[in-house]
Amino acid sequence: MRFSIVVPVYNVADYLGTCMSSILAQKLEDDEIILVDDGSTDGKSGALCDDYAAAHPDLVRVIHQQNGGLGAARNTGIEAARGEWLLFVDSDDRIAPNTLETLARQLHHTEAKMIVFDFCYETEQGILPSEPRQSAVTGAPQSLATDPELLLDSPSACFRLWHRSLFADGTIRFPARVWYEDLCTTPKALLRAGQIVQIPDVLYFYYQRQGSIMRNANLRRNLEILDALETVRAYYEAQGALETHRAWLCVLSVDNAIQAARRVLMADPKADYLPDFVAYLQTHYPDYRSVAELRRLGRKKLLLLKLLEGRHYKAARAIFRATALLRSIKPVRNETK
C-alpha cells in the first residue's frame, strides 16, 4: 500500500465534510484513509466517520477510541496504518486537489524519508500565506548536517509526508494530552530521517478557527512549549547528537520561547509566569547570547528577546501587536472550500 492518510476526529461535525471531500477528491489508488474518532462527544462526529466507512468500505477505516488528545489519535493511526507513507490531516483542515499526485511524483526520484511541502492559513476572510521557511527549498535531498535551518521551519506534522520507518521502533511518537505535540516530535524525526526533500507546492490549508488549540484561552498551557523543547534536547542527547546540533537547538528554543511569550503577552501582559520562558533558556543554554547562529532570527526577534529578558513586557507587546496588524492587512486571496 502506498499512502495511509490519518485523520484524527474530535467534535468536528461541521468541518469533517470539507476535510473528507478534499481527500476523496484525490486520485486514490493503492491508498487508505484512517479516521480515528478520539472519543467525540457531540453525538455526530463518530457517526459521520461510520457513514464514510460504509460509503467507501475498501478505502475508509474507522477506529473509535477513548479521548486521548490529538497526539494519541495520530499514534493510533500510525499503529493501524498499512501504507509505506503516512500523511496526517487534521479534521478541520483540507488538502489541495493534487496533493497525492504531487507527492507520488516526488517518490519516484528520491530516497528521502520525509517530504515537506508548503501550506496556507485559511480564515473566514480568505487565504493567508504561511510565513517564509527558514531553510532553502531546493527540491534536492537535504539533511540537518547540510541544512540545520530545517529545525526552524514549522514543525507541523500535517505539512509533511512521513515514511513509516521513522516510527518503526516505537521511539518516535506524538505525546498525548499536551500542547505542542508536533514540536515534541518533528525535530526527532528530522534527525532520524537523514534525507529530507522540500518542495514549494502549497498542498495544505490550515483553518484557523476559534476554539482550536493555539487559540484556546488556557494561556498557562503555553508553558508546555518548554517541556516540548526539553524533550527534544534530551532526545538529541540520547542519540549522541546534542553537541553537533546544540547551536541550532538553542536557536529553536529561543525562537519558540519568543513565540509562546507572544501568545501570553497578547492576552495577559501581567501573567506571572512570563519570566519562565527566558528562565528556560538561561538554565539549559546559559551561553545562548554568544551563539552566532542566533543572528539567523533577525533583528526584530533579537530585540524582542532583549525586551523579554529585561521584562519590558509593555514594549514587547506593542511590537507584537504592530506585527499582527501588518499581517492582517496583507492581501487576502479569496478561495472557498
C-alpha positions as CSV (number, residue, x, y, z in Angstrom):
1,M,0.0,0.0,0.0
2,R,1.2,3.5,-0.9
3,F,-0.4,6.2,1.3
4,S,-2.1,6.0,4.7
5,I,-4.0,9.2,5.4
6,V,-4.6,9.6,9.1
7,V,-7.4,11.9,10.2
8,P,-7.9,12.4,13.9
9,V,-11.6,13.3,14.7
10,Y,-12.9,15.0,17.8
11,N,-16.2,17.0,17.8
12,V,-15.8,18.4,14.2
13,A,-19.1,17.5,12.6
14,D,-19.2,21.0,11.0
15,Y,-15.8,20.6,9.4
16,L,-15.3,16.9,8.6
17,G,-17.2,17.0,5.4
18,T,-14.9,19.6,3.8
19,C,-11.9,17.7,5.0
20,M,-13.1,14.4,3.7
21,S,-14.2,15.9,0.4
22,S,-10.7,17.2,-0.2
23,I,-9.3,13.7,0.5
24,L,-11.8,11.8,-1.5
25,A,-11.2,14.1,-4.5
26,Q,-7.6,12.8,-4.7
27,K,-6.5,10.3,-7.3
28,L,-6.7,7.4,-4.8
29,E,-5.2,4.2,-5.9
30,D,-3.4,1.8,-3.5
31,D,-4.2,4.0,-0.5
32,E,-6.3,4.1,2.6
33,I,-8.0,6.7,4.9
34,I,-7.9,6.0,8.6
35,L,-10.5,8.1,10.6
36,V,-9.6,8.0,14.4
37,D,-12.7,9.1,16.4
38,D,-11.0,10.3,19.5
39,G,-14.0,9.9,21.9
40,S,-16.1,12.5,20.2
41,T,-19.0,13.7,22.5
42,D,-21.0,15.8,20.0
43,G,-23.2,12.8,19.0
44,K,-22.4,13.4,15.4
45,S,-18.7,13.1,14.5
46,G,-18.4,9.4,15.3
47,A,-21.5,8.6,13.3
48,L,-20.1,10.6,10.4
49,C,-17.0,8.6,10.4
50,D,-19.0,5.4,10.3
51,D,-21.0,6.8,7.4
52,Y,-17.8,7.4,5.4
53,A,-16.6,3.9,6.1
54,A,-20.0,2.5,5.0
55,A,-19.9,4.5,1.8
56,H,-16.3,3.7,1.0
57,P,-15.6,0.2,2.6
58,D,-12.5,-0.5,0.5
59,L,-10.9,2.8,1.3
60,V,-12.0,4.2,4.7
61,R,-11.4,2.5,8.1
62,V,-12.7,3.9,11.4
63,I,-11.2,3.4,14.8
64,H,-13.2,4.6,17.8
65,Q,-11.3,5.2,21.0
66,Q,-11.5,6.9,24.3
67,N,-10.4,10.5,24.2
68,G,-6.6,10.8,24.4
69,G,-5.9,14.0,22.5
70,L,-4.6,14.8,19.1
71,G,-1.2,13.1,19.7
72,A,-2.8,9.9,20.9
73,A,-5.2,9.8,17.9
74,R,-2.3,10.1,15.5
75,N,-0.4,7.4,17.3
76,T,-3.4,5.1,16.9
77,G,-3.4,5.9,13.2
78,I,0.4,5.1,13.0
79,E,-0.1,1.7,14.6
80,A,-3.0,0.8,12.3
81,A,-1.5,2.1,9.1
82,R,-0.7,-0.3,6.3
83,G,0.8,2.2,3.9
84,E,4.5,2.9,3.3
85,W,3.9,6.6,3.7
86,L,1.8,8.5,6.2
87,L,0.0,11.8,5.7
88,F,-1.6,13.4,8.7
89,V,-4.6,15.7,8.0
90,D,-6.4,17.4,10.9
91,S,-10.2,17.1,10.5
92,D,-10.9,20.8,10.3
93,D,-8.4,21.4,7.6
94,R,-8.2,20.4,3.9
95,I,-5.6,19.4,1.3
96,A,-5.2,20.7,-2.2
97,P,-6.8,18.7,-5.1
98,N,-3.4,17.5,-6.4
99,T,-1.8,16.6,-3.1
100,L,-1.3,12.8,-3.5
101,E,-0.4,13.1,-7.2
102,T,2.2,15.7,-6.4
103,L,3.7,13.7,-3.6
104,A,3.6,10.5,-5.7
105,R,5.7,12.1,-8.4
106,Q,8.3,13.1,-5.8
107,L,8.6,9.5,-4.6
108,H,9.8,8.3,-8.0
109,H,13.1,10.1,-7.7
110,T,14.0,10.3,-4.1
111,E,15.2,8.1,-1.2
112,A,14.3,10.7,1.4
113,K,12.3,9.6,4.4
114,M,10.4,12.9,4.7
115,I,8.9,15.3,2.1
116,V,8.0,18.8,3.3
117,F,5.5,20.9,1.4
118,D,4.0,24.4,1.8
119,F,0.7,25.5,3.3
120,C,-1.6,28.4,3.7
121,Y,-3.7,29.7,6.5
122,E,-7.5,29.7,5.9
123,T,-9.8,32.1,7.8
124,E,-13.3,33.2,7.3
125,Q,-12.0,36.2,5.4
126,G,-10.0,34.1,2.9
127,I,-6.5,32.6,2.4
128,L,-3.3,34.0,4.0
129,P,0.2,32.7,3.0
130,S,2.3,30.9,5.5
131,E,5.4,32.5,7.0
132,P,8.5,32.1,4.7
133,R,10.5,29.0,5.5
134,Q,13.9,29.4,7.3
135,S,15.6,26.8,5.2
136,A,16.2,26.7,1.5
137,V,13.6,25.0,-0.7
138,T,15.7,23.2,-3.3
139,G,13.8,20.1,-4.2
140,A,17.1,18.2,-3.7
141,P,17.8,16.0,-0.7
142,Q,18.8,17.9,2.4
143,S,19.7,16.9,6.0
144,L,20.3,18.6,9.3
145,A,24.0,18.2,8.6
146,T,23.8,20.3,5.5
147,D,20.8,22.5,6.3
148,P,20.4,22.8,10.0
149,E,17.9,25.6,9.5
150,L,15.4,22.8,8.9
151,L,14.9,22.8,12.6
152,L,13.4,26.4,12.4
153,D,10.7,25.6,9.9
154,S,7.1,24.9,11.1
155,P,7.1,21.6,13.0
156,S,3.6,20.8,12.0
157,A,3.0,17.1,11.3
158,C,0.5,18.0,8.6
159,F,2.9,19.8,6.3
160,R,5.0,16.8,5.5
161,L,4.8,13.2,4.3
162,W,6.4,10.7,6.7
163,H,8.0,7.3,5.8
164,R,6.7,4.6,8.1
165,S,10.2,3.6,9.0
166,L,10.5,6.8,11.1
167,F,8.1,5.3,13.5
168,A,9.2,1.7,13.2
169,D,10.9,1.1,16.6
170,G,8.3,3.0,18.6
171,T,10.7,5.6,20.0
172,I,9.1,8.4,18.0
173,R,5.5,9.1,18.8
174,F,3.3,12.1,19.4
175,P,2.8,12.8,23.1
176,A,-0.8,12.5,24.3
177,R,-2.9,15.3,26.0
178,V,-0.3,18.0,25.6
179,W,0.1,21.2,23.5
180,Y,3.0,21.4,21.1
181,E,2.9,17.7,20.2
182,D,4.4,18.5,16.8
183,L,7.3,20.4,18.3
184,C,7.9,17.3,20.6
185,T,8.0,15.0,17.6
186,T,9.1,16.5,14.3
187,P,12.7,17.6,15.3
188,K,13.3,14.0,16.4
189,A,12.1,12.7,13.0
190,L,14.3,15.2,11.2
191,L,17.3,13.7,12.9
192,R,16.3,10.2,12.1
193,A,15.2,10.8,8.5
194,G,18.7,11.5,7.3
195,Q,17.5,12.8,3.9
196,I,14.6,15.3,3.6
197,V,13.2,16.8,0.5
198,Q,11.3,20.2,0.5
199,I,9.0,21.2,-2.3
200,P,7.4,24.7,-2.9
201,D,3.9,23.3,-3.6
202,V,1.0,24.6,-1.4
203,L,-0.7,21.3,-0.6
204,Y,-2.3,22.0,2.8
205,F,-4.9,24.6,4.0
206,Y,-4.8,25.1,7.8
207,Y,-8.1,26.5,9.1
208,Q,-7.8,28.9,11.9
209,R,-10.9,28.9,14.0
210,Q,-12.0,30.0,17.5
211,G,-11.6,27.1,19.9
212,S,-8.6,25.5,18.2
213,I,-5.6,24.6,20.4
214,M,-3.5,27.6,19.6
215,R,-6.4,30.0,20.3
216,N,-7.5,28.3,23.5
217,A,-8.0,30.6,26.4
218,N,-6.0,28.4,28.8
219,L,-2.9,30.6,28.5
220,R,-0.8,28.9,31.1
221,R,-0.6,25.8,28.9
222,N,1.8,27.8,26.7
223,L,4.4,26.8,29.3
224,E,4.2,23.3,27.8
225,I,6.4,24.6,25.0
226,L,9.3,24.4,27.4
227,D,8.5,20.7,28.1
228,A,8.5,20.1,24.4
229,L,11.9,21.8,23.9
230,E,13.3,19.8,26.8
231,T,12.0,16.6,25.3
232,V,13.8,17.4,22.0
233,R,17.0,18.4,23.7
234,A,17.0,15.1,25.8
235,Y,16.4,13.1,22.6
236,Y,19.3,14.6,20.8
237,E,21.5,14.0,23.8
238,A,20.4,10.3,24.0
239,Q,21.2,9.9,20.3
240,G,24.7,11.4,20.8
241,A,23.8,14.3,18.5
242,L,23.4,17.1,21.1
243,E,26.8,18.7,20.7
244,T,26.6,18.6,16.9
245,H,23.3,20.3,16.8
246,R,23.4,22.3,20.0
247,A,23.7,25.7,18.4
248,W,20.6,25.2,16.3
249,L,18.6,23.6,19.0
250,C,19.4,26.7,21.0
251,V,18.1,28.9,18.2
252,L,15.0,26.7,18.0
253,S,14.5,27.2,21.8
254,V,14.9,30.9,21.6
255,D,12.5,31.2,18.7
256,N,9.8,29.1,20.3
257,A,10.2,30.9,23.7
258,I,9.6,34.2,22.0
259,Q,6.5,32.8,20.1
260,A,5.0,31.4,23.3
261,A,5.7,34.6,25.2
262,R,3.9,36.5,22.4
263,R,0.7,34.3,22.8
264,V,0.7,35.1,26.5
265,L,1.5,38.8,26.2
266,M,-1.2,39.4,23.7
267,A,-3.8,38.1,26.0
268,D,-2.5,38.7,29.5
269,P,0.6,41.1,29.8
270,K,0.5,40.7,33.6
271,A,0.9,36.9,33.6
272,D,3.2,36.0,36.5
273,Y,4.8,33.1,34.5
274,L,6.1,35.3,31.7
275,P,9.7,35.2,33.1
276,D,9.7,31.4,32.8
277,F,10.4,31.5,29.0
278,V,13.7,33.3,29.4
279,A,14.5,31.3,32.5
280,Y,14.4,28.1,30.5
281,L,17.0,29.5,28.1
282,Q,19.2,30.7,30.9
283,T,19.1,27.2,32.5
284,H,19.6,24.9,29.5
285,Y,21.5,27.2,27.2
286,P,23.4,29.6,29.5
287,D,25.6,30.8,26.7
288,Y,22.7,31.4,24.3
289,R,23.6,35.1,23.8
290,S,27.0,34.1,22.4
291,V,25.6,31.6,19.9
292,A,26.5,33.0,16.5
293,E,23.6,31.3,14.8
294,L,21.2,33.3,16.9
295,R,21.5,36.1,14.3
296,R,19.5,33.9,12.0
297,L,16.4,35.0,13.8
298,G,16.7,38.6,12.6
299,R,16.9,41.9,14.3
300,K,13.2,42.1,15.4
301,K,13.2,38.9,17.2
302,L,16.6,39.7,18.9
303,L,15.1,43.0,20.0
304,L,12.1,41.1,21.4
305,L,14.4,38.7,23.2
306,K,16.2,41.6,24.8
307,L,12.8,43.1,25.9
308,L,11.7,39.8,27.4
309,E,15.0,39.4,29.2
310,G,14.6,42.9,30.7
311,R,10.9,42.2,31.5
312,H,9.9,45.2,29.3
313,Y,6.6,43.5,28.5
314,K,4.7,46.6,27.5
315,A,7.2,47.4,24.8
316,A,7.4,43.8,23.6
317,R,3.6,43.7,23.4
318,A,3.5,46.8,21.3
319,I,5.8,45.2,18.8
320,F,3.8,42.0,18.7
321,R,0.6,43.9,18.2
322,A,2.1,46.0,15.3
323,T,3.4,42.8,13.7
324,A,-0.1,41.2,14.0
325,L,-1.7,44.3,12.4
326,L,0.7,44.3,9.5
327,R,0.0,40.7,8.8
328,S,-3.8,41.2,9.0
329,I,-3.8,43.8,6.3
330,K,-1.8,41.8,3.8
331,P,-3.7,41.0,0.6
332,V,-6.0,38.0,1.0
333,R,-6.7,35.6,-1.8
334,N,-10.4,34.8,-1.9
335,E,-10.7,31.0,-2.1
336,T,-13.5,29.0,-0.6
337,K,-13.6,25.4,0.5
